[in-house]
Amino acid sequence: MANKPTVLVDINVLLDVLQKREPFFESSARLLSLIESGKVKGFVTSHSVTTLFYLIKKDRSTAEAKATITNILQLMKVAAVDQNAIEQALNLDYRDFEDAVQMIAAMQCKADCLITRNIRDYQPQLLAVLQPVDFLAAL
């Protein structure tokens, strides 16, 4: 991996931390800690941000959703999802269009890998796709 790896983080990894989901919480939290410390450059897609906002608002409040998204944006950059990304994603043979968009966004932000817990959803892999625990082990 590069000296300072760049990763695109899937929403499921963020939810592991926000919802303290076991047994995934520890490795996902360690990944976010590395991003927060600047040892890893993190990206998240815009549609992950909007989905997170919706889920947090639904379960808690608008104020908590805004605070959480603000915190995430202090840690990570938002990967661009433009017309070109959508068109490229349409050409991928993925079962889930959202996953195809994530993959193209990861490539466009020049990520070294995409971090998710659902590796099987990202076939074909156009770049490395790792679970948080495997990414941490590779560092």
ABEGO torsion letter per residue (X at the ends): XBABBBBBBBAAAAAAAAAGBOAAAAAAAAAAAAAAAGABBBBBBAAAAAAAAAAAAAABBAAAAAAAAAAAAAABBBBBBBAAAAAAAAABBBABAAAAAAAAAAAAAGBABBBBABAAABOBBABBBBBAAAAAAAX
